[in-house]
Amino acid sequence: MPSDHINEMSKYMTCELTPFSLVKLTQEYKDWMQEYMESDRWTGDGKHGEGFYDEFLAQDHFVYLGEIPNMPGHVVVAGENGRVYFGFHDDEFQELSEDEV
């Protein structure tokens, strides 16, 4: 049964973010991504469409929806623009502090 598979996979889940919490991209990730996008290794937004990463990086916060069960360490978040983003690493996000909320 699918639920048995998800229960089995949940023991491998590693994310420490609280489900449905407000999160933001870490400054380290934003800096790294900006540097990468400006490098000659950058090949563009590819399959995501023009401007995808600019839009993604411009988000001030996201709602953390959870970890992908069969991809431990990868998360699903919803941006303030209403888009759902998935497959990003959990260590690229941090929960907002009380002051930021």
Beta strands, then each sheet from edge to edge (+ up, - down):
strand 1: 22-25
strand 2: 62-67
strand 3: 74-79
strand 4: 84-89
strand 5: 93-95
sheet 1: 4+ 3- 2+ 1- 5+
end
